């Protein structure tokens, strides 16, 4: 295992307000966005610190750094200077830019000269059919994506410069790659806030352009681009992340190792797979994988070494077949050919229609040979089943988002309907928070106050875009219900005499609406109607006695600590979610991946 860990564990991580883990403890970011914080820069800072510490004390010891950025997953966040740099760069639209990227790929030799540009994916409209506001919105979303990518590239440059300055560059193998094709979670229109999509809310583009367009890419947005730009990201292939056509599984791979690579900067065309990276490292270090470890027989190595590609532009691929599978979508590569199928959950696996492509002549999988070479296709589909059996793919599971809806196990934070806390406590990550979404619930805080009037946050969950906050300010008890920029507030004057008191909030659900009621010492003191419940509360966690990260309510400056003492805080879940609520939760979990 690794000696140290620093980073994030949850998906959809906010780049300005991440929930961080260091080794086995949750920690707060070292700075605020106002102080210049961004997660990507922080990860590079930690990486260079660890390498510096190691080579200073043990210069003879090699190191292995696994650096996983939040980029380019949503939300797309970048510093203001990078957002400004990309302003207006995509005004010509995705059709023009896709053609431009396609031509550039050929010029660079990244794709063969005879490659055909794949047809437009279903649901992607021609750019000229979008309204002016739809174009403005789509451009701004892509600008944020590009700014984030540019910023990430600059931070990788910082790491490379650090290695160079310390004489470590020549004999350090650097492997840079992404993990899948461009995503489609932004939908045909794109989203200002992905939590709108997960909560079943369709964003009003005209309203966004009129009032919030400049928020995109900043801490005030949680954006993802539309299908049209996803398609550009997957040029020249078709389809998207999670599918087994080229658009889902073709990724860039760059390997830098000056001491061992004979012609740096050149392009290799051999087929390779992510599983080949470990095999390449073992081969380069002269390590043989043991067949038994601590008495346990080991699985066979899933990949094959790419070391042979370091020695020059050899054309042939020196590896065996490679299977692919996700949610029932399947593919297999063997001897330059690829068989692939797009699976429908309503169709038995044996009835799936397979296509066959000669990738040597058809990089973008546009010319189906299944009817011309049925025997080859038959052999390749049979080979898929053999490889699937060999590497533990079977039995197949074609569940989509449903696979993310597993029940909580005994011992998990969610085993039961009552959550009790004794502040002061650390920030609670979202996955460990009380499961309030789509449910009726009651929050109760036992507090003790002195002679000075109290103020501050009692409970906060979520952030700027979505969440809850209960706080006292200017002699008023508030519960702020932040529903994707549509705010409701229950409030009541409160004067707490010195001593012990109980403040509470009760949420009662009525179909798609609800009522939020404030209580002090067992008496109702105020309420507000909630016209639209939130099924998903975002990816930020919870604080008791303050609001540490992105402030839920604009009325205060975070962390706005509670000046009294919270003795105990309790959440009681009083209802079960509906099937629609469960589906929304599963969809949100799937999109985090």
N, C-alpha and C positions, 0 to 999 in steps of 0.2 A: 504493500500500500504506500500511500504518500506520507511524507513527514509532516506536511502542513497543508491547510486548506484556507482559502480566502475567496469569497464570492457569494453567489446567490443560489438558492435551491428551487425557487418557485418560477413558473413560467410567467410570461407577460410582465417581466420585471421592469419597474419604472427606473429609467436611467438617471434621473435626478434624485429620486427618493427610494433607493433600493432597500429591500430587507436583506441585510448582510449576515453572513455566518463566517466566523473566524475559528478555524479548527472545529471544536464542538460547542461553540457558544454563539448565540445571536448577538450582534453588535449594531450600533448605529453608525451611519456614514461619518467619516472624520470631519466633513465640512458640509455646509449647506449649499444649495444652488446659487444663492446670493454671494457666497464666498468662492464661487467658481467650480463647484463640485460637478463631476460627471463620472458615472460608473466606469466607463472605458478607461479614462485617465487613471482612476484609482486602481484598476486591475494592473495596469502597466507599472504604476508606482510600487505596488506590492511585489510584482514579479522582479523588478530590478533590485529591490531591497533584499529579497531572499537570495538572489544570485550573488549580489555583492557580499552578503554575510557569509555565504558558503565559500566562495573563492578566496575570501580574506583569511578564513580560519583553516580551510582544507583545500588548498589549490590543487591538490592531487586527486580530488574526488570528482567524478563526473556528476552531472545533474540532469534530471528529466523534469521539464516544466510543461504542464498541460494547461493551456490558457484558453478558457472558453468565454467569449464575449456575449453580452446580451444582443449586440448587433449581429445580424440585421433583422432580428425578430421584432415584431411590434411590442411596445410602442416605439415609434421612430422619433428619437430625441437627439438634438444636437445643440451645441453652443450657438448663440446668436450670430457670431461672425461667420460661421459656416452656413447657417440658413440664409444670410444675406448674400453670400458668395454664389449660391445656386438659384437666386431669385430670377425668374424669367427664362431659365435655361431649357425648359420643356414646353414652352408655349406653342410649339409647332404640333404637339400632340403625339400620341403613342404610335400611330401608323408611320409617321415620318421617322420617328426615332427608332422604331423596330427595323425599318429598312436600313437606316444608318448604322445601327449596331451590327446587322447582318453583313454589310459590306466591310465594316471594320474587322470583324472576325476573320473574314477571308484574307484581308490584307495582312493580318498578323500571323496567318497560318494556323490559327486555333481550330478552324474547321476546314475540311477539304474544299477545294475550289469548285467541285461539282455538287455541293450541297444545295438542296432545295429548301426554301423557306416554307415552314409548315403553314397550313391553312389557319385562318382565324379560329380561335377556340369559341365554342358556343357561348353566347351571352356577352361577348365582347363587341360593342357597337363601333362602327366606323367613327373616327374622331369628329368628323364634320356633322354627325347627327346629334352630338351633345349640345345642350344649350350653352350660352355664354357662361352662366354661373357654374354649370357642371364642369366646363373646361377649366375655369379658374380654380375650382375646388380640387379637381384631379391633378392639376399642375402643382398646386401647393403641397399636396400629399406626396407627390413624387420628389419635389424639391427637398422635403424633410428626409425622405429615404436617402437621397443622394448626399445630403449634408451629413447624415449619420455615417454613411459609408466613407465619405471623404475624411471625416474626423477619425474614424476607426483606422483608416489607412495611415493617417499621420501618427497615431499612437503606436501602431506596429513599427513605423519608422523610428520612433523613439527607442523602442526595444532593440532594434537592429543596430542603431547608432551606439547604444550602450554596450552591446557585445563587441562591436568594432573597437571602441575606445579602450576596452580592457583586454584586447588581444584574444578574445574568445571566438571571434567570428569564423575564422578559417576552419576550425575543426568542430564546429557545432552544426548538426543537422537540423534544419528548420523545415517543418512541414506545415504549410498553410492551406486550409481547405474549408469549404462550407459543408453543411450537412444534408441538404436536400434542395429541390428546386424551389422557385419562388412560390409564395403561399397564395391562397385564394380566399383567406378569411375576411378580406376587406370587401368582398362582394362586388357586384357590377358597378357600384357607385363610389366605393371607398367609404371610410368612416373617420369622422373626427374623433370619436371615442368608441373603441371596440366594445365597451360595456353596453352601449346602446343596442348593438346587434344581439348580444347575449340576453338582454332584457326584453327583446322583442319590440324595440323602438326603432322606427324608421326615421333617420335624420332628415331634417329639412335643409336642403342645400342652399336655398335662397336665404334662409335665416342665417346660416353659417357664414355665407359670403358677406352678408350685410353687417354682421356683428362680431364674428369670431374668427375670421379667416387668418389673422395674424397670430392666433394662438397655436396654430399647427407647427409641430416641431419643438414647442416649448413645454415647460412644466405644466401648462394649463390644458394640454391635449394628450390623447392616448391613441394616436392615429395609426391607420394602416391603409395602404394604397388599393385602388380598384384592380379588377381583373385585367384591364387593358395594360397597365404597367407591369403586372405580374407576367403577362405574356411576353412583354419586352425583356424582362429579366430572364426568361427561359429561351430566348432566341438561340438557335433557329428551330427549337423543338416545340412540341405541343403538350398540352395539359400542364398540370401543376404538382406541387408538393403533395405527397401521400398517394400518388398514382405511379404506375410502373412504366409509363412511356418516358421518353427522354426528358420531357419537362419536369418530371418528378424526381428523376434519379441521376441525371447528369450534373456534375459539379466541377468547379475549377479545382485544380490541385497544383501547387507550386512547391517544389523541393529545392532548398538551397543548402549546399554543402561544398564550399570552395575547394576543400582539400581532396575530395573524391569525385566530383562531377567534372567530366572532361571538357565540356563545352557549355558553360553557364549562359543562360539566356535563351537557349534553344528550346524547341517544342518537341514533345514526344507524343506519338499517336497511339501507343499501345493501350489496349483495354486494361483497366485496373479497377480495384474495388477497395472500399474502406478497410476491409479485413486484411488487405495486403500491407498496410502500414506497419502493424506489429511484426509481421513476418520479415519486413524489410529491415526494421531496427535490429531484430535478433540476428539476421544474417550479417548485417554490417558490423555487429559487435562480436560475431563468432560464437553466439550462444545457441545451443540446441535446446529446444523445448523438452523438458523432462516428461516421460510417459506416466510417471507416478510421483505425486507430491504428498508427503505425510500419510502414505498408505492409500491415497485416493487416486484411482486411474483418471487421467486427464482426457478431456475431449480432444479430438484431432484439431490441428491448426486449421483455421478457417480460411486463411489467405496464403498467398505465395509472394515471395520476395520480388521487389522491383529493382533490386540492386543491378541487374543486368542492364537496365535503361540508363544507368549513370555513365556507362562506358562509351556511349555514342548513339547516334540516331538509328538504332536497329529497328527495322520495320515490323518484324513478326512479334506477336504476343506470346510470351512463354508462360502460359498458365492454363489451367483447366477450366471447366465450366463454372458459371456463377449464377445462382438463383436469386430472385427477388420476390418478396411478398409483403403486402400490407393490406389489411382489411379485405382479404380475398383477391385483390388485384395481384397478378402474378406475371413473372417474366423470367427468362433464362437466356444467358449469353453462352455461346459455345462456338469456337472456331470461326469467329467473325460474324456469325449470324445471331439474331435475337428473335425469340418467340415471345409474344406478349399478349395478355388478355386484360380487358377492363371488366371487372366483375360486378354484377348486379345482385344485391342481397336476395332478390326474389327469384333468382334463377339458380338451379342446382349447379354445382361446380362442373359436373360432367357435360353440361350444356353451354358452358362458356365458349365464346367464339375467339379463337386465337388468330393473331396475325403473325406473319413471318417476314423478317427484313434482313437484307444483307448490309450490315453496317459499313462494310468497306466501301460500298458504292452508294449507300443511302443513309448518311449520318443522321438525318432528321426523321427517319422512319416514315417515309411518305409513299413507298412503293411496296405494297403487300404482295408477297410471293406465295401465300398459302395455297392458292389454287394451282399455281405453276409447279410447286414443289411439295406436294402433299406428303410424300414419304419422309422428307427431311423434317417437316413440321411434326409428323407423328413421332419421329424419333426424339425430337427436342422436347415435346410435351411429356413423353415418357421419362426423359432424362430429368425434367423438372421434378417429377415425383420421386425419382431416385435420390436426387440431391436433397430434397425436402425431408425425406426419411433419414438420410445420413446426418443431417445437421439439426434435427430436432424441430423442424417447422410444423410437423403434424402433431395433433389434428389441426386442420385449418379452422380459423375463427374469423368470420367475416363481419362480426359486429363493428360498427363504426364508433360513434360517440358513446354507444351503450357500454363499451368496454371500460369507460371511465366512471361508471356509476356503481362500482362495487360498494357493498355495505361496510360500515366501520366494524372493526374487530374488537373484541374485548381487550381492554388495555389501551385503546386509542383515546385521544382527547374527546372523541364524540360518542363514547359508549355511555349513553344515558341522556336525559333531558334537562339536567340541572348542571350548571357550571358555577363553581364558587371560587373566588379569588380573594387574596389578602394583600392588598397594596401596602407599600410600593413594590411593584414587580416590573420586570423588563417588558419591552415591547413584545406582543404576542403575534407571531406570523399568521398570515391569513388561513393557512391550512389547519391551524390549531385553534382558531377562533370559534366561538359558539355559532352553530348553524342556524342563523336567523332568517336566511333568504326564503321567502315564500311561506313563512310560518307566523303564527301568533306567538308573542313572547312577552315576558315581563322582566325588566331590569330593575334591580333594587340595590341601593348603595347606603350602607350604614356609615354616617359621617359624624365627626366631632369637630366643633368649631370653638374658637375663643371669643374674646371681646371685640376683636377687629372684624368688621364685615368681610365675609369670605368672597372670593371670586376664583375663577379658573375652570378648567375642563375636568369634569368628573369621569366622562367616558367618551372615547372617540374611536370610530372604526371607519377605515377608508381614507379618502384623500380629497383633493380639490374637485375632482370630477364626480365622485359618487361616494356616499357614505352617510354616517350618523354622527352627531356630536351633541352631548348633553353638557351644559356649562352654566355657570353663574357669572353674570357681568352687569355692572351698574345696578345691583339690587334686584336683578331679574333672573329667574330660572328659565333656561331655554332648552328645547330639544330641536335640533336643526336636522331636517330630513332632506339630504342633498340627493336629488334624483336626476343625475345627468344634466345639471344646470337648471332644473326645474325645482325650486326650493319651496318647502313647506316648513312652518315653524310653529311649535306650541310654546307659549311663554306665559309667565305669571310673576307678579311681584313676590319677592320672598325676603323675609327678614328672620334669619335664624339666630335665636338667642344662644348665648354660650351654653355648650353642652352637647348632648347626643341627639341626632335626628336621623330620619330616614327619608331619602328622596328616591323617587322611582319613576319609571316610564313604562306604560303598558301599551302594546300594539295589538289591536284587534283587527283581524282580517275579515273582509266581507267580499268574497269573490276576487275581483281584480283591484279593489279599492281597500281602504282601511281607515282606522282612526287611531291617532297617537294621543295618549292621555298622560299628563304630568300629575304626579302625586307627591305630597309632602306630609310625612307623618300619618300616612294612611288615608288622606283626604285628597280627592280630585281637585286640582287647582287650575287646570287649563287643558285644552285639547285642540287638535287640528285634524281636518279631514285630509287623507292621503288619496288623491285621485287615481294614482297608478302605483301599485306596489313594485318594488324592485326584487327581481328573482335572484340577481347576482349583485354582490356588493363590491366587486372589483378584486384586485389582487393585493391590496394593502391590508395590513393586519390591524391590531387593536391596541389601544393604550388606556390605562386607568389612572386618573389623576393628572393627565396631561395629554397633549396631542403632538407627538414627537416628530413625525415626518411631514408629509404634505398636509396642510391644515384643511379640515373638512369645511369649516365655516370662515368666510372672509371677515367676520366681525372681530377676530382676534389674531394676534401674531403668535405663531407656534413657538414654543410648546405650551404657553399659557397655563402654567401649572396651578393646580388647585391649592389654595392657601390654607385650607383646613386639613383634616386627616380623614382618610377613607379607611375605616376599620375592616369592612368586608363588602364585597360586591358579588351579586348573584344574578345569573340569567336563568330563567325558567322557560323552556320551550313548551308551548301549550297546544301545538297542533302539528300535524304532519303535512309535508308539501304535497301538492297535486302532481299528477303525471307530467303536466306541462312544466311545472317548476323543476322537477327532476331532469326533464329533457334539457332545459336551459342550463342547468348545472353541469350536465355531462358535456354539452356543447362547449361550454366555457373551459372545462378541464382539457378537452381535446385540443382546443386552439392554443393552449399554453405550450403544447409540445413542439 
